[in-house]
Amino acid sequence: MRASQQISELIGAGMTQELIAEKADIYQSKVSRLFTETTKNPRWRDVESIRKLHQFVVVEKNNWDDFKAGEMTNIQTIEHA
């Protein structure tokens, strides 16, 4: 799933871009660029932070107040060589 769709679903869950940025520990301007797909080569860390937040809030249906950036959810990340 693309980061733009994940951000859209987070917004649908009641989050703002500013809150997404705060919880994912990235700048709001990056969230905006990921949402509008205007970033040609997004940083892996930014995309992964959005993915983890999406997993926690949308998939696992946890309260975003309980999310801490950098912590793992139930889904393990894929190791990159």
N, C-alpha and C positions, 0 to 999 in steps of 0.2 A: 504494500500500500504506500502510495506517495505521501510525503510529508504534508503536502497541501490538503489532502483528504483527511489526514489525521488531525490537522489543525482545525479543519472545518467541523469534524466530529467533536473536538474539544469545545469549540465555540457552541455547537449544538447542545453540549452538556452544561452550558451556562458560564463557561470561562470567557474572559476577554483576551485579546492578544497580549495585553500588559500582564495579566495574571499568568498566562502560558509562559511568557518570557521569564517572569519571576520564578515560577516553579521549575522550569527547565534550565534555569541559570544561564540564559543567553539574552542578548539585547532584543528589545521589542522590534527594532528595525529588521533584524534577521528573521524573526517570526513573520513579519509582514512580507519580506522577500521570499521566504519559503512558501507562504500561503499563496502568493500571486505567481509563484514559479519564475521569478525574475532573477534568481541566482543561478548562474550557469554551472558552477562547481561548488555546491554547498559543502561546508566542513562536515566530516563524518560525525564528529562529536555533537554538532548541533542537531543533525538528523536523528542521531541515536537518543539524544535527550528528549526530543519530541516523541519518538517512538516509545520510550519508557513511560513518559507521562501519559500518552494515549493508552498504553497497555494498562496502566494503573487505574486511570479514571474511567475510560470508556469500556474496555474489555472486562476488567476485573470489578468494575463498578464500585471503586473505593472513593472516599471523599478526597478531593484534591488538597485539602488542608493537611492531610496526613502524608502527602508525597514529599520526599526529600530527594533532591537531585543527587545523582551519583549512586543511589542505592538500587540494588537489583529488585525486580519484581519476580513473580513466579516463573517467568519465561527467561531462560538464559540467553545472553547475547551470543552471536556467532563469533568465534575466534577468527581473527584475520591474520594471515601469515605475513 
